[in-house]
Amino acid sequence: MDTLLINFVLGISFGCILFLLATGLSLTLGLMQIVNLAHGALYLVGAYVGLTVAQVTGSFLAGVLAGGIAAALMTSI
């Protein structure tokens, strides 16, 4: 029963994250009225670096921090 509840809560939280990303992209791209794929590239780089660091170190927090830093560095380039 605990596993079912944990999976339910994780599914809801992941769905909320996807909703926030989709809403932000929709609002940004809708107001600019152009297709800008740079936002998706930033999410992709941050997620890839974060996942890689989390798998290597075994620390989710280190992965989140590394993903955020990588995305921030991509914006400054």
MMTF fields as JSON, N, C-alpha, C and O atoms, coordinates in Angstrom:
{
  "mmtfVersion": "1.0.0",
  "mmtfProducer": "UNKNOWN",
  "numBonds": 307,
  "numAtoms": 308,
  "numGroups": 77,
  "numChains": 1,
  "numModels": 1,
  "chainsPerModel": [1],
  "groupsPerChain": [77],
  "chainIdList": ["A"],
  "bondAtomList": [4, 2, 8, 6, 12, 10, 16, 14, 20, 18, 24, 22, 28, 26, 32, 30, 36, 34, 40, 38, 44, 42, 48, 46, 52, 50, 56, 54, 60, 58, 64, 62, 68, 66, 72, 70, 76, 74, 80, 78, 84, 82, 88, 86, 92, 90, 96, 94, 100, 98, 104, 102, 108, 106, 112, 110, 116, 114, 120, 118, 124, 122, 128, 126, 132, 130, 136, 134, 140, 138, 144, 142, 148, 146, 152, 150, 156, 154, 160, 158, 164, 162, 168, 166, 172, 170, 176, 174, 180, 178, 184, 182, 188, 186, 192, 190, 196, 194, 200, 198, 204, 202, 208, 206, 212, 210, 216, 214, 220, 218, 224, 222, 228, 226, 232, 230, 236, 234, 240, 238, 244, 242, 248, 246, 252, 250, 256, 254, 260, 258, 264, 262, 268, 266, 272, 270, 276, 274, 280, 278, 284, 282, 288, 286, 292, 290, 296, 294, 300, 298, 304, 302],
  "bondOrderList": [1, 1, 1, 1, 1, 1, 1, 1, 1, 1, 1, 1, 1, 1, 1, 1, 1, 1, 1, 1, 1, 1, 1, 1, 1, 1, 1, 1, 1, 1, 1, 1, 1, 1, 1, 1, 1, 1, 1, 1, 1, 1, 1, 1, 1, 1, 1, 1, 1, 1, 1, 1, 1, 1, 1, 1, 1, 1, 1, 1, 1, 1, 1, 1, 1, 1, 1, 1, 1, 1, 1, 1, 1, 1, 1, 1],
  "groupList": [{"groupName": "MET", "atomNameList": ["N", "CA", "C", "O"], "elementList": ["N", "C", "C", "O"], "formalChargeList": [0, 0, 0, 0], "bondAtomList": [1, 0, 2, 1, 3, 2], "bondOrderList": [1, 1, 2], "singleLetterCode": "M", "chemCompType": "L-PEPTIDE LINKING"}, {"groupName": "ASP", "atomNameList": ["N", "CA", "C", "O"], "elementList": ["N", "C", "C", "O"], "formalChargeList": [0, 0, 0, 0], "bondAtomList": [1, 0, 2, 1, 3, 2], "bondOrderList": [1, 1, 2], "singleLetterCode": "D", "chemCompType": "L-PEPTIDE LINKING"}, {"groupName": "THR", "atomNameList": ["N", "CA", "C", "O"], "elementList": ["N", "C", "C", "O"], "formalChargeList": [0, 0, 0, 0], "bondAtomList": [1, 0, 2, 1, 3, 2], "bondOrderList": [1, 1, 2], "singleLetterCode": "T", "chemCompType": "L-PEPTIDE LINKING"}, {"groupName": "LEU", "atomNameList": ["N", "CA", "C", "O"], "elementList": ["N", "C", "C", "O"], "formalChargeList": [0, 0, 0, 0], "bondAtomList": [1, 0, 2, 1, 3, 2], "bondOrderList": [1, 1, 2], "singleLetterCode": "L", "chemCompType": "L-PEPTIDE LINKING"}, {"groupName": "ILE", "atomNameList": ["N", "CA", "C", "O"], "elementList": ["N", "C", "C", "O"], "formalChargeList": [0, 0, 0, 0], "bondAtomList": [1, 0, 2, 1, 3, 2], "bondOrderList": [1, 1, 2], "singleLetterCode": "I", "chemCompType": "L-PEPTIDE LINKING"}, {"groupName": "ASN", "atomNameList": ["N", "CA", "C", "O"], "elementList": ["N", "C", "C", "O"], "formalChargeList": [0, 0, 0, 0], "bondAtomList": [1, 0, 2, 1, 3, 2], "bondOrderList": [1, 1, 2], "singleLetterCode": "N", "chemCompType": "L-PEPTIDE LINKING"}, {"groupName": "PHE", "atomNameList": ["N", "CA", "C", "O"], "elementList": ["N", "C", "C", "O"], "formalChargeList": [0, 0, 0, 0], "bondAtomList": [1, 0, 2, 1, 3, 2], "bondOrderList": [1, 1, 2], "singleLetterCode": "F", "chemCompType": "L-PEPTIDE LINKING"}, {"groupName": "VAL", "atomNameList": ["N", "CA", "C", "O"], "elementList": ["N", "C", "C", "O"], "formalChargeList": [0, 0, 0, 0], "bondAtomList": [1, 0, 2, 1, 3, 2], "bondOrderList": [1, 1, 2], "singleLetterCode": "V", "chemCompType": "L-PEPTIDE LINKING"}, {"groupName": "GLY", "atomNameList": ["N", "CA", "C", "O"], "elementList": ["N", "C", "C", "O"], "formalChargeList": [0, 0, 0, 0], "bondAtomList": [1, 0, 2, 1, 3, 2], "bondOrderList": [1, 1, 2], "singleLetterCode": "G", "chemCompType": "PEPTIDE LINKING"}, {"groupName": "SER", "atomNameList": ["N", "CA", "C", "O"], "elementList": ["N", "C", "C", "O"], "formalChargeList": [0, 0, 0, 0], "bondAtomList": [1, 0, 2, 1, 3, 2], "bondOrderList": [1, 1, 2], "singleLetterCode": "S", "chemCompType": "L-PEPTIDE LINKING"}, {"groupName": "CYS", "atomNameList": ["N", "CA", "C", "O"], "elementList": ["N", "C", "C", "O"], "formalChargeList": [0, 0, 0, 0], "bondAtomList": [1, 0, 2, 1, 3, 2], "bondOrderList": [1, 1, 2], "singleLetterCode": "C", "chemCompType": "L-PEPTIDE LINKING"}, {"groupName": "ALA", "atomNameList": ["N", "CA", "C", "O"], "elementList": ["N", "C", "C", "O"], "formalChargeList": [0, 0, 0, 0], "bondAtomList": [1, 0, 2, 1, 3, 2], "bondOrderList": [1, 1, 2], "singleLetterCode": "A", "chemCompType": "L-PEPTIDE LINKING"}, {"groupName": "GLN", "atomNameList": ["N", "CA", "C", "O"], "elementList": ["N", "C", "C", "O"], "formalChargeList": [0, 0, 0, 0], "bondAtomList": [1, 0, 2, 1, 3, 2], "bondOrderList": [1, 1, 2], "singleLetterCode": "Q", "chemCompType": "L-PEPTIDE LINKING"}, {"groupName": "HIS", "atomNameList": ["N", "CA", "C", "O"], "elementList": ["N", "C", "C", "O"], "formalChargeList": [0, 0, 0, 0], "bondAtomList": [1, 0, 2, 1, 3, 2], "bondOrderList": [1, 1, 2], "singleLetterCode": "H", "chemCompType": "L-PEPTIDE LINKING"}, {"groupName": "TYR", "atomNameList": ["N", "CA", "C", "O"], "elementList": ["N", "C", "C", "O"], "formalChargeList": [0, 0, 0, 0], "bondAtomList": [1, 0, 2, 1, 3, 2], "bondOrderList": [1, 1, 2], "singleLetterCode": "Y", "chemCompType": "L-PEPTIDE LINKING"}],
  "groupTypeList": [0, 1, 2, 3, 3, 4, 5, 6, 7, 3, 8, 4, 9, 6, 8, 10, 4, 3, 6, 3, 3, 11, 2, 8, 3, 9, 3, 2, 3, 8, 3, 0, 12, 4, 7, 5, 3, 11, 13, 8, 11, 3, 14, 3, 7, 8, 11, 14, 7, 8, 3, 2, 7, 11, 12, 7, 2, 8, 9, 6, 3, 11, 8, 7, 3, 11, 8, 8, 4, 11, 11, 11, 3, 0, 2, 9, 4],
  "groupIdList": [1, 2, 3, 4, 5, 6, 7, 8, 9, 10, 11, 12, 13, 14, 15, 16, 17, 18, 19, 20, 21, 22, 23, 24, 25, 26, 27, 28, 29, 30, 31, 32, 33, 34, 35, 36, 37, 38, 39, 40, 41, 42, 43, 44, 45, 46, 47, 48, 49, 50, 51, 52, 53, 54, 55, 56, 57, 58, 59, 60, 61, 62, 63, 64, 65, 66, 67, 68, 69, 70, 71, 72, 73, 74, 75, 76, 77],
  "secStructList": [7, 2, 2, 2, 2, 2, 2, 2, 2, 2, 2, 2, 2, 2, 2, 2, 2, 2, 2, 2, 2, 2, 2, 2, 2, 2, 2, 2, 2, 2, 2, 2, 6, 1, 7, 7, 6, 2, 2, 2, 2, 2, 2, 2, 2, 2, 2, 2, 2, 2, 2, 2, 2, 2, 2, 2, 2, 7, 7, 2, 2, 2, 2, 2, 2, 2, 2, 2, 2, 2, 2, 2, 2, 2, 2, 2, 7],
  "xCoordList": [0.821, 0.0, 0.864, 0.538, 1.979, 2.864, 3.469, 3.618, 3.815, 4.409, 3.419, 3.798, 2.173, 1.146, 0.971, 0.848, 0.961, 0.811, 2.021, 1.863, 3.221, 4.43, 4.431, 4.742, 4.086, 4.03, 2.973, 3.175, 1.866, 0.817, 1.305, 1.109, 1.937, 2.433, 3.53, 3.557, 4.437, 5.497, 4.916, 5.397, 3.908, 3.265, 2.585, 2.674, 1.913, 1.261, 2.304, 2.118, 3.397, 4.417, 5.11, 5.393, 5.39, 6.006, 5.052, 5.48, 3.778, 2.786, 2.707, 2.537, 2.832, 2.828, 4.053, 3.948, 5.202, 6.415, 6.251, 6.588, 5.742, 5.528, 4.513, 4.66, 3.488, 2.497, 3.135, 2.873, 3.972, 4.626, 5.565, 5.6, 6.32, 7.192, 6.388, 6.724, 5.339, 4.526, 3.823, 3.73, 3.328, 2.665, 3.635, 3.307, 4.826, 5.83, 6.255, 6.371, 6.488, 6.87, 5.737, 5.97, 4.511, 3.375, 3.179, 2.924, 3.299, 3.146, 4.264, 4.004, 5.496, 6.634, 6.558, 6.691, 6.345, 6.315, 5.052, 5.076, 3.962, 2.726, 2.807, 2.286, 3.454, 3.575, 4.566, 4.379, 5.632, 6.627, 6.167, 6.671, 5.232, 4.686, 5.76, 5.623, 6.815, 7.839, 8.189, 7.913, 8.789, 9.222, 10.661, 11.56, 10.87, 12.198, 12.509, 11.94, 13.393, 13.704, 14.834, 15.245, 15.342, 16.439, 16.008, 16.811, 14.751, 14.292, 14.322, 14.727, 13.896, 13.938, 15.355, 15.608, 16.287, 17.689, 18.256, 19.055, 17.85, 18.324, 17.808, 18.561, 16.531, 15.99, 16.706, 17.0, 16.986, 17.649, 19.047, 19.423, 19.823, 21.178, 21.154, 21.914, 20.288, 20.197, 19.784, 20.337, 18.825, 18.364, 19.44, 19.629, 20.14, 21.181, 22.333, 22.788, 22.797, 23.896, 23.449, 24.193, 22.252, 21.742, 21.604, 21.973, 21.081, 20.934, 22.287, 22.478, 23.22, 24.552, 25.251, 25.826, 25.206, 25.854, 25.162, 25.829, 23.845, 23.113, 23.45, 23.55, 23.626, 23.968, 25.402, 25.682, 26.308, 27.712, 27.938, 28.613, 27.375, 27.611, 26.623, 26.921, 25.473, 24.448, 23.677, 22.905, 23.876, 23.215, 22.278, 22.708, 21.0, 20.016, 20.249, 20.114, 20.595, 20.831, 21.997, 21.934, 23.058, 24.199, 23.785, 24.252, 22.918, 22.43, 21.589, 21.709, 20.733, 19.891, 20.755, 20.543, 21.725, 22.614, 23.446, 23.594, 23.986, 24.8, 23.958, 24.43, 22.733, 21.848, 21.504, 21.483, 21.234, 20.943, 22.133, 21.991, 23.309, 24.522, 24.814, 25.192, 24.642, 24.89, 23.932, 24.343, 22.665, 21.694, 22.02, 21.89, 22.446, 22.812, 24.034, 24.099, 24.993, 26.176, 25.827, 26.439, 24.846, 24.438, 23.782, 23.876, 23.122, 22.486, 23.509, 23.265, 24.658, 25.664, 26.572, 27.362, 26.464, 27.31, 26.735, 27.297],
  "yCoordList": [-1.195, 0.0, 1.257, 2.249, 1.2, 2.36, 2.637, 3.793, 1.583, 1.759, 2.418, 3.277, 2.025, 2.621, 4.105, 4.925, 4.445, 5.841, 6.673, 7.8, 6.126, 6.842, 7.068, 8.165, 6.042, 6.187, 7.199, 7.943, 7.232, 8.201, 9.622, 10.504, 9.843, 11.186, 11.614, 12.768, 10.703, 11.032, 11.331, 12.231, 10.603, 10.861, 12.217, 12.934, 12.563, 13.872, 14.995, 15.989, 14.841, 15.892, 16.032, 17.151, 14.919, 14.987, 15.627, 16.399, 15.314, 15.939, 17.441, 18.203, 17.869, 19.316, 20.0, 21.113, 19.355, 19.924, 20.058, 21.093, 19.028, 19.09, 20.168, 20.847, 20.326, 21.372, 22.756, 23.61, 22.981, 24.277, 24.566, 25.689, 23.564, 23.757, 24.061, 24.978, 23.302, 23.507, 24.852, 25.522, 25.252, 26.545, 27.692, 28.649, 27.598, 28.638, 28.744, 29.843, 27.595, 27.624, 28.14, 28.914, 27.721, 28.164, 29.67, 30.357, 30.174, 31.605, 32.383, 33.385, 31.933, 32.625, 32.621, 33.664, 31.451, 31.357, 31.993, 32.508, 31.962, 32.577, 34.091, 34.723, 34.673, 36.128, 36.63, 37.703, 35.849, 36.283, 36.02, 36.64, 35.124, 34.735, 34.256, 34.414, 33.676, 33.026, 31.709, 31.501, 30.836, 29.561, 29.73, 29.984, 29.589, 29.707, 28.39, 28.088, 27.624, 26.314, 26.366, 25.324, 27.551, 27.669, 27.259, 26.708, 27.518, 27.143, 25.632, 25.131, 24.919, 23.464, 22.944, 21.949, 23.6, 23.193, 23.412, 22.606, 24.493, 24.731, 23.659, 23.165, 23.295, 22.233, 20.922, 20.165, 20.655, 19.411, 19.344, 18.313, 20.407, 20.414, 20.272, 19.485, 21.026, 20.932, 19.544, 19.024, 18.946, 17.611, 16.559, 15.654, 16.671, 15.686, 15.763, 14.738, 16.969, 17.132, 16.701, 16.022, 17.088, 16.709, 15.211, 14.664, 14.542, 13.088, 12.397, 11.449, 12.87, 12.265, 12.436, 11.482, 13.626, 13.865, 13.064, 12.517, 12.99, 12.235, 10.748, 10.091, 10.217, 8.8, 8.528, 7.496, 9.444, 9.226, 9.387, 8.565, 10.442, 10.696, 9.976, 9.736, 9.635, 9.016, 10.012, 9.622, 11.3, 12.342, 13.135, 13.751, 13.107, 13.843, 15.341, 16.066, 15.804, 17.232, 17.735, 18.829, 16.943, 17.334, 17.397, 18.264, 16.491, 16.507, 17.726, 18.319, 18.101, 19.295, 20.549, 21.399, 20.653, 21.813, 21.871, 22.937, 20.731, 20.707, 21.02, 21.71, 20.532, 20.837, 22.306, 22.889, 22.91, 24.342, 25.183, 26.168, 24.789, 25.523, 25.381, 26.354, 24.18, 23.969, 24.796, 25.384, 24.838, 25.645, 27.127, 27.872, 27.558, 28.972, 29.323, 30.411, 28.424, 28.672, 28.728, 29.475, 27.934, 27.952, 29.276, 29.711, 29.921, 31.193, 32.313, 33.302, 32.16, 33.211, 33.095, 33.998, 32.005, 31.815, 32.57, 32.537],
  "zCoordList": [0.0, 0.0, 0.0, -0.651, 0.746, 0.786, -0.581, -0.976, -1.302, -2.625, -3.576, -4.372, -3.499, -4.353, -4.039, -4.949, -2.766, -2.368, -2.8, -3.269, -2.643, -3.053, -4.561, -5.025, -5.321, -6.777, -7.2, -8.16, -6.503, -6.81, -6.562, -7.398, -5.421, -5.086, -6.052, -6.48, -6.401, -7.357, -8.739, -9.428, -9.141, -10.426, -10.466, -11.463, -9.394, -9.317, -9.351, -10.053, -8.6, -8.563, -9.909, -10.338, -10.586, -11.91, -12.913, -13.771, -12.811, -13.676, -13.458, -14.409, -12.194, -11.903, -12.497, -13.012, -12.431, -13.021, -14.534, -15.108, -15.165, -16.613, -16.975, -17.991, -16.148, -16.39, -16.312, -17.16, -15.299, -15.159, -16.333, -16.835, -16.768, -17.926, -19.183, -19.932, -19.412, -20.605, -20.583, -21.611, -19.422, -19.315, -19.56, -20.261, -18.983, -19.193, -20.649, -21.192, -21.279, -22.691, -23.557, -24.486, -23.266, -24.054, -23.924, -24.913, -22.711, -22.491, -23.177, -23.844, -23.018, -23.615, -25.135, -25.775, -25.703, -27.156, -27.734, -28.852, -26.992, -27.472, -27.506, -28.425, -26.517, -26.49, -27.533, -28.106, -27.78, -28.761, -30.19, -31.127, -30.36, -31.655, -32.625, -33.838, -32.096, -32.912, -32.253, -31.072, -33.008, -32.453, -31.979, -32.781, -30.691, -30.11, -29.414, -28.365, -29.985, -29.437, -28.416, -27.906, -28.109, -27.159, -25.756, -25.003, -25.391, -24.059, -23.88, -22.831, -24.895, -24.839, -24.752, -24.073, -25.429, -25.374, -23.976, -23.498, -23.319, -21.956, -21.002, -20.163, -21.121, -20.28, -20.552, -19.627, -21.822, -22.194, -21.604, -21.046, -21.712, -21.176, -19.658, -19.093, -19.003, -17.547, -17.081, -16.112, -17.756, -17.372, -17.627, -16.813, -18.744, -19.069, -18.066, -17.557, -17.788, -16.836, -15.441, -14.734, -15.047, -13.731, -13.568, -12.529, -14.576, -14.505, -14.453, -13.691, -15.26, -15.281, -13.933, -13.408, -13.379, -12.084, -10.982, -10.104, -11.02, -10.004, -10.07, -9.034, -11.267, -11.396, -10.961, -10.351, -11.272, -10.925, -9.427, -8.807, -8.846, -7.425, -6.514, -5.343, -7.031, -6.206, -5.368, -4.492, -5.629, -4.858, -5.764, -6.739, -5.428, -6.212, -6.102, -7.088, -4.915, -4.707, -5.548, -6.109, -5.635, -6.474, -7.943, -8.682, -8.367, -9.738, -10.045, -11.117, -9.1, -9.282, -9.374, -10.239, -8.478, -8.49, -9.771, -10.368, -10.194, -11.403, -12.634, -13.538, -12.688, -13.808, -13.881, -14.965, -12.735, -12.699, -13.111, -13.836, -12.646, -13.0, -14.493, -15.147, -15.03, -16.464, -17.325, -18.326, -16.936, -17.696, -17.579, -18.551, -16.389, -16.211, -17.048, -17.621, -17.125, -17.94, -19.431, -20.195, -19.828, -21.255, -21.622, -22.77, -20.67, -20.978, -21.11, -21.8, -20.447, -20.508, -21.727, -22.002, -22.447, -23.652, -24.816, -25.911]
}
